[in-house]
Amino acid sequence: NIDMQNSCPSHITGLLADAQTSGGLLISMSKEKASTFIDSLNEAGVTEAVEIGEVRPSGTHPIILY
């Protein structure tokens, strides 16, 4: 649920649909499995794999871009 305000520049909102920043780039798994998975990717030659965040419970507010 994203609320894009009129003041949000188009180059920012464009990132939401840019093929380089969406689709197929994120993998979700338990925190306990992440480092082993990243190690496996590294051994297979994928050296750019990193843990970038965590999933948290939904809040009361949607994402708002200004």
All heavy atoms as an XYZ file, in Angstrom:
483
protein
N       0.854     -1.174      0.000
C       0.000      0.000      0.000
C       0.900      1.237      0.000
O       1.494      1.558      1.018
C      -0.910     -0.047      1.223
C      -2.104      0.836      1.096
O      -2.353      1.377      0.024
N      -2.834      0.993      2.161
N       1.040      1.905     -1.121
C       1.940      3.048     -1.252
C       1.139      4.291     -1.613
O       0.356      4.282     -2.556
C       3.024      2.806     -2.320
C       3.862      1.574     -1.940
C       3.913      4.032     -2.494
C       4.864      1.183     -2.984
N       1.344      5.349     -0.854
C       0.677      6.628     -1.098
C       1.724      7.589     -1.661
O       2.599      8.049     -0.946
C       0.103      7.158      0.219
C      -0.601      8.496      0.064
O      -0.693      9.010     -1.068
O      -1.044      9.025      1.095
N       1.680      7.851     -2.980
C       2.641      8.751     -3.606
C       2.062     10.157     -3.640
O       1.097     10.420     -4.351
C       2.989      8.261     -5.006
C       3.864      7.032     -4.968
S       4.460      6.574     -6.584
C       3.296      5.297     -7.005
N       2.650     11.037     -2.870
C       2.214     12.425     -2.804
C       2.632     13.149     -4.085
O       3.599     12.760     -4.743
C       2.843     13.111     -1.589
C       2.528     12.438     -0.268
C       1.058     12.514      0.081
O       0.490     13.595      0.070
N       0.451     11.383      0.369
N       1.912     14.183     -4.440
C       2.239     14.960     -5.647
C       3.640     15.547     -5.596
O       4.241     15.807     -6.628
C       1.214     16.080     -5.853
C      -0.135     15.535     -6.275
O      -0.221     14.452     -6.838
N      -1.183     16.279     -5.989
N       4.166     15.751     -4.397
C       5.496     16.339     -4.270
C       6.617     15.327     -4.486
O       7.781     15.700     -4.538
C       5.644     16.978     -2.886
O       5.478     15.995     -1.880
N       6.290     14.043     -4.637
C       7.307     13.019     -4.856
C       7.800     13.109     -6.301
O       7.018     12.949     -7.235
C       6.721     11.639     -4.576
S       7.961     10.344     -4.613
N       9.113     13.362     -6.511
C       9.638     13.515     -7.870
C       9.497     12.229     -8.688
O       9.595     11.128     -8.159
C      11.121     13.845     -7.654
C      11.266     14.175     -6.221
C      10.138     13.539     -5.495
N       9.306     12.379     -9.990
C       9.100     11.223    -10.868
C      10.313     10.294    -10.888
O      10.164      9.092    -11.067
C       8.748     11.676    -12.276
O       9.812     12.418    -12.829
N      11.529     10.830    -10.704
C      12.695      9.946    -10.709
C      12.714      9.036     -9.474
O      13.315      7.976     -9.491
C      14.000     10.733    -10.840
C      14.373     11.574     -9.653
N      13.840     12.838     -9.470
C      15.181     11.333     -8.611
C      14.331     13.341     -8.343
N      15.135     12.451     -7.805
N      12.026      9.421     -8.418
C      11.904      8.567     -7.231
C      10.806      7.531     -7.446
O      11.008      6.342     -7.220
C      11.609      9.397     -5.964
C      12.747     10.383     -5.680
C      11.350      8.492     -4.763
C      14.079      9.751     -5.376
N       9.643      7.961     -7.909
C       8.552      7.009     -8.134
C       8.911      6.025     -9.245
O       8.472      4.875     -9.220
C       7.235      7.728     -8.467
O       7.418      8.536     -9.619
C       6.771      8.585     -7.318
N       9.735      6.448    -10.180
C      10.173      5.556    -11.251
C      10.987      4.379    -10.749
O      10.988      3.304    -11.356
N      11.661      4.539     -9.632
C      12.443      3.440     -9.062
C      11.564      2.263     -8.660
O      12.014      1.116     -8.636
C      13.233      3.916     -7.840
C      14.390      4.854     -8.116
C      14.980      5.358     -6.807
C      15.458      4.176     -8.941
N      10.303      2.537     -8.346
C       9.399      1.463     -7.929
C       9.088      0.493     -9.064
O       8.727     -0.656     -8.825
C       8.098      2.057     -7.381
C       8.243      2.897     -6.115
C       6.917      3.565     -5.782
C       8.726      2.047     -4.959
N       9.217      0.952    -10.302
C       8.888      0.109    -11.444
C      10.099     -0.189    -12.327
O       9.970     -0.875    -13.331
C       7.808      0.791    -12.282
N      11.267      0.300    -11.973
C      12.481      0.089    -12.756
C      12.883     -1.387    -12.696
O      12.985     -1.967    -11.623
C      13.597      0.965    -12.205
C      14.853      0.927    -13.055
O      15.159     -0.127    -13.653
O      15.550      1.947    -13.109
N      13.103     -1.982    -13.842
C      13.463     -3.407    -13.886
C      14.750     -3.713    -13.134
O      14.973     -4.836    -12.693
C      13.593     -3.846    -15.340
N      15.617     -2.726    -12.969
C      16.866     -2.942    -12.235
C      16.648     -2.952    -10.724
O      17.506     -3.410     -9.981
C      17.874     -1.855    -12.586
C      18.279     -1.876    -14.038
C      19.252     -0.765    -14.339
O      20.392     -0.812    -13.895
N      18.797      0.232    -15.073
N      15.527     -2.416    -10.265
C      15.286     -2.345     -8.820
C      14.059     -3.139     -8.398
O      13.615     -3.023     -7.263
C      15.121     -0.878     -8.374
O      14.028     -0.297     -9.084
C      16.380     -0.083     -8.586
N      13.504     -3.938     -9.295
C      12.333     -4.740     -8.923
C      12.425     -6.124     -9.546
O      13.070     -6.326    -10.562
C      11.052     -4.046     -9.370
O      11.008     -3.957    -10.776
N      11.810     -7.065     -8.912
C      11.689     -8.408     -9.454
C      12.958     -9.242     -9.424
O      13.985     -8.855     -9.936
N      12.871    -10.367     -8.777
C      13.941    -11.355     -8.816
C      15.229    -11.004     -8.106
O      16.179    -11.765     -8.170
N      15.283     -9.888     -7.438
C      16.523     -9.488     -6.796
C      16.555     -9.800     -5.295
O      17.611     -9.808     -4.703
C      16.765     -7.987     -6.991
C      16.884     -7.521     -8.438
C      17.015     -6.003     -8.491
C      18.041     -8.180     -9.129
N      15.398    -10.051     -4.717
C      15.312    -10.310     -3.284
C      14.881    -11.739     -3.015
O      14.038    -12.286     -3.708
C      14.311     -9.357     -2.617
C      14.638     -7.883     -2.667
C      13.504     -7.082     -2.041
C      15.945     -7.596     -1.965
N      15.480    -12.324     -1.993
C      15.094    -13.653     -1.539
C      14.794    -13.534     -0.057
O      15.581    -12.969      0.703
C      16.221    -14.677     -1.763
C      16.536    -14.786     -3.243
C      15.842    -16.026     -1.168
C      17.742    -15.644     -3.553
N      13.667    -14.060      0.355
C      13.282    -13.989      1.763
C      13.439    -15.358      2.410
O      13.060    -16.374      1.829
C      11.818    -13.533      1.855
O      11.401    -13.500      3.189
N      14.036    -15.374      3.605
C      14.211    -16.614      4.364
C      14.421    -16.278      5.821
O      14.595    -15.110      6.173
C      15.399    -17.411      3.824
C      16.746    -16.746      4.052
S      18.111    -17.632      3.319
C      17.681    -17.617      1.611
N      14.425    -17.280      6.648
C      14.647    -17.039      8.078
C      16.061    -16.524      8.303
O      16.996    -16.862      7.570
C      14.429    -18.319      8.882
O      15.450    -19.252      8.596
N      16.205    -15.685      9.308
C      17.514    -15.114      9.634
C      18.547    -16.209      9.923
O      19.716    -16.090      9.590
C      17.388    -14.176     10.827
C      18.665    -13.450     11.165
C      18.396    -12.301     12.097
C      19.637    -11.499     12.386
N      20.217    -10.841     11.216
N      18.077    -17.312     10.508
C      18.975    -18.416     10.869
C      19.613    -19.075      9.646
O      20.711    -19.626      9.739
C      18.220    -19.476     11.687
C      17.720    -19.003     13.037
C      16.473    -18.128     12.962
O      15.683    -18.263     11.994
O      16.297    -17.293     13.864
N      18.955    -19.017      8.492
C      19.463    -19.664      7.279
C      20.247    -18.725      6.370
O      20.921    -19.175      5.447
C      18.304    -20.272      6.495
C      17.609    -21.394      7.221
C      16.476    -21.947      6.390
C      15.770    -23.075      7.129
N      14.675    -23.635      6.338
N      20.168    -17.430      6.621
C      20.719    -16.441      5.683
C      22.219    -16.574      5.469
O      22.681    -16.593      4.325
C      20.368    -15.029      6.140
N      23.004    -16.653      6.528
C      24.461    -16.667      6.338
C      24.928    -17.938      5.626
O      25.822    -17.882      4.780
C      25.196    -16.485      7.668
O      24.939    -17.559      8.532
N      24.301    -19.082      5.911
C      24.650    -20.321      5.213
C      24.312    -20.213      3.734
O      25.082    -20.640      2.867
C      23.905    -21.521      5.840
O      24.261    -21.607      7.215
C      24.254    -22.811      5.142
N      23.160    -19.627      3.435
C      22.749    -19.449      2.039
C      23.714    -18.526      1.303
O      24.131    -18.817      0.175
C      21.319    -18.907      1.986
C      20.799    -18.755      0.593
C      20.450    -19.862     -0.158
C      20.662    -17.503      0.023
C      19.969    -19.724     -1.458
C      20.180    -17.359     -1.261
C      19.837    -18.473     -2.005
N      24.078    -17.419      1.927
C      25.012    -16.477      1.300
C      26.366    -17.144      1.075
O      26.984    -16.976      0.025
C      25.139    -15.183      2.126
C      23.824    -14.404      2.040
C      26.303    -14.320      1.632
C      23.743    -13.213      2.969
N      26.821    -17.942      2.038
C      28.080    -18.680      1.870
C      28.002    -19.624      0.669
O      28.954    -19.728     -0.117
C      28.418    -19.483      3.130
C      28.831    -18.606      4.300
O      29.170    -17.410      4.082
O      28.810    -19.113      5.442
N      26.864    -20.294      0.501
C      26.680    -21.200     -0.639
C      26.722    -20.446     -1.958
O      27.318    -20.915     -2.936
C      25.335    -21.932     -0.526
O      25.309    -22.744      0.614
N      26.079    -19.280     -1.992
C      26.126    -18.462     -3.207
C      27.553    -18.021     -3.511
O      27.994    -18.070     -4.665
C      25.219    -17.245     -3.062
C      23.718    -17.512     -3.091
C      22.950    -16.231     -2.763
C      23.288    -18.056     -4.437
N      28.274    -17.597     -2.485
C      29.664    -17.169     -2.663
C      30.518    -18.304     -3.231
O      31.318    -18.091     -4.140
C      30.256    -16.685     -1.344
C      29.781    -15.312     -0.931
O      30.541    -14.509     -0.443
N      28.514    -15.030     -1.104
N      30.331    -19.512     -2.706
C      31.082    -20.675     -3.197
C      30.745    -20.984     -4.654
O      31.580    -21.514     -5.382
C      30.794    -21.891     -2.325
C      31.404    -21.787     -0.942
C      30.956    -22.906     -0.016
O      30.351    -23.899     -0.486
O      31.208    -22.777      1.197
N      29.529    -20.629     -5.074
C      29.103    -20.849     -6.461
C      29.511    -19.698     -7.381
O      29.177    -19.699     -8.559
C      27.591    -21.049     -6.508
N      30.213    -18.692     -6.834
C      30.691    -17.584     -7.652
C      29.843    -16.335     -7.604
O      30.141    -15.358     -8.271
N      28.765    -16.352     -6.841
C      27.919    -15.161     -6.689
C      28.477    -14.376     -5.502
O      28.240    -14.721     -4.357
C      26.438    -15.529     -6.447
C      25.588    -14.276     -6.265
C      25.915    -16.391     -7.576
N      29.245    -13.321     -5.801
C      29.962    -12.610     -4.738
C      29.257    -11.360     -4.236
O      29.688    -10.767     -3.261
C      31.369    -12.225     -5.221
O      31.245    -11.407     -6.391
C      32.196    -13.452     -5.548
N      28.177    -10.949     -4.896
C      27.487     -9.725     -4.482
C      26.311     -9.974     -3.546
O      25.603     -9.051     -3.176
C      26.993     -8.932     -5.703
C      28.091     -8.272     -6.500
C      28.751     -9.237     -7.476
O      28.128    -10.256     -7.830
O      29.890     -8.988     -7.857
N      26.047    -11.211     -3.159
C      24.908    -11.528     -2.296
C      25.173    -11.027     -0.876
O      26.226    -11.280     -0.308
C      24.664    -13.034     -2.274
N      24.212    -10.280     -0.339
C      24.327     -9.756      1.026
C      22.966     -9.774      1.707
O      21.927     -9.758      1.053
C      24.870     -8.307      1.060
C      26.294     -8.241      0.564
C      23.978     -7.373      0.281
N      22.986     -9.810      3.022
C      21.759     -9.664      3.800
C      21.473     -8.176      3.919
O      22.348     -7.402      4.314
C      21.956    -10.280      5.180
C      20.725    -10.298      6.026
C      20.932    -11.003      7.352
O      21.924    -11.733      7.524
O      20.087    -10.800      8.247
N      20.249     -7.751      3.573
C      19.968     -6.312      3.542
C      18.906     -5.842      4.512
O      18.701     -4.649      4.656
C      19.576     -5.848      2.125
C      18.294     -6.530      1.677
C      20.712     -6.077      1.147
C      17.648     -5.865      0.486
N      18.195     -6.724      5.152
C      17.133     -6.240      6.029
C      16.386     -7.361      6.699
O      16.819     -8.500      6.706
N      15.248     -7.005      7.242
C      14.409     -7.977      7.928
C      12.942     -7.617      7.734
O      12.608     -6.456      7.486
C      14.732     -8.022      9.415
C      14.461     -6.717     10.134
C      14.928     -6.740     11.578
O      16.126     -6.987     11.804
O      14.093     -6.502     12.457
N      12.108     -8.628      7.809
C      10.668     -8.421      7.698
C      10.130     -8.157      9.089
O      10.436     -8.886     10.030
C       9.971     -9.652      7.084
C       8.463     -9.469      7.065
C      10.505     -9.902      5.679
N       9.350     -7.118      9.207
C       8.746     -6.758     10.491
C       7.234     -6.813     10.373
O       6.699     -6.737      9.278
C       9.178     -5.353     10.902
C      10.656     -5.268     11.185
C      11.017     -3.916     11.708
N      12.405     -3.883     12.099
C      12.948     -2.902     12.738
N      12.225     -1.828     13.053
N      14.217     -2.934     13.071
N       6.558     -6.913     11.512
C       5.094     -6.916     11.461
C       4.563     -5.638     10.803
O       5.165     -4.572     10.907
C       4.682     -6.959     12.932
C       5.866     -7.515     13.646
C       7.066     -7.046     12.875
N       3.436     -5.779     10.153
C       2.809     -4.647      9.488
C       2.441     -3.571     10.496
O       1.941     -3.861     11.587
C       1.547     -5.124      8.761
O       0.900     -4.044      8.148
N       2.704     -2.326     10.142
C       2.345     -1.196     10.991
C       0.957     -0.675     10.634
O       0.245     -1.255      9.815
N       0.616      0.434     11.205
C      -0.699      1.019     10.944
C      -0.695      1.974      9.763
O      -1.751      2.388      9.317
C      -1.210      1.759     12.187
O      -0.263      2.772     12.530
C      -1.401      0.807     13.349
N       0.493      2.340      9.255
C       0.583      3.306      8.166
C       1.160      2.657      6.916
O       2.066      1.839      7.001
C       1.478      4.484      8.561
C       1.003      5.202      9.787
N      -0.115      5.992      9.792
C       1.470      5.221     11.041
C      -0.305      6.484     11.003
N       0.652      6.029     11.775
N       0.653      3.040      5.741
C       1.248      2.547      4.496
C       2.582      3.259      4.252
O       2.940      4.209      4.945
C       0.231      2.959      3.437
C      -0.395      4.198      4.007
C      -0.447      3.954      5.510
N       3.308      2.805      3.255
C       4.516      3.498      2.830
C       4.080      4.818      2.187
O       3.195      4.831      1.331
C       5.304      2.664      1.826
C       5.764      1.361      2.481
C       6.489      3.460      1.265
C       6.328      0.369      1.492
N       4.686      5.917      2.579
C       4.344      7.219      1.999
C       5.607      7.834      1.412
O       6.611      7.975      2.107
C       3.741      8.169      3.056
C       2.467      7.550      3.638
C       3.442      9.534      2.443
C       1.863      8.342      4.781
N       5.572      8.165      0.136
C       6.708      8.806     -0.533
C       6.409     10.278     -0.711
O       5.378     10.654     -1.240
C       6.959      8.169     -1.906
C       7.272      6.672     -1.907
C       7.394      6.186     -3.339
C       8.541      6.398     -1.129
N       7.306     11.138     -0.271
C       7.151     12.599     -0.408
C       8.149     13.142     -1.380
O       9.233     12.736     -1.499
C       7.330     13.287      0.943
C       6.214     13.007      1.901
C       6.343     12.011      2.853
C       5.034     13.733      1.841
C       5.317     11.745      3.738
C       3.998     13.457      2.720
C       4.151     12.472      3.673
O       3.133     12.199      4.540
